[in-house]
Every structure is written in C-alpha cells, then in structure tokens.
Amino acid sequence: MFGVAWSDPQNFWINVTNLAMGIFVLLAVVGVAWAFIGDMRDRAKARASQRAMASAGGHAFFETELGLTMADGGEPESPKDPKPESR
C-alpha cells in the first residue's frame, strides 16, 4: 500500500508512527474546516438577525434562545406620520 513495506520488521514502527501522524493531521484539518464552516454559519445568522431587527425598527432585539423578541412583549409599532395633520 503506497509503496510501504508493512511486513519489514525494521521499518514497522516508523510506518506506524507516520500513519498515526497522518491521521492526526487529517483530523486537525477536518477540525479547522468544521470550525471555519461553523463560524461562517454563525456570521450569516448574525447578519440575518440584524436585518430582521432593522426591518422591525428599533423596537426589537435578538435573544439567542428565543429568536427575535419585542422589548415590551407587544406588537411592533407602525411608523408615525412625519407631518402632523393640519385642520
């Protein structure tokens, strides 16, 4: 396998050590990739929650266990008319 003489008693332990180090490096690369993908997913969730909060106005906040919640527990307020009605 891969030009390694596993039955050679002089090289057996160096081959086992190289195999163990190769497996360790492979696991380390997979761990770093897993962490990178998780970080990108968390950043995407944070951007989505910021957009949701911006669309709800300044009245909402994000709680990780609950999701998007309202500060007073009620419905979002409708935007107020900037011009007062003249009578």
Buried (B, 14 or more C-beta within 10 A) or exposed (E): EEEEEEEEEEEEEEBEEEEEEEEEEEEEEEEEEEEEEEEEEEEEEEEEBEEEBEEBEEEBEBEEEEEBEBEEEEEEEEEEEEEEEEE
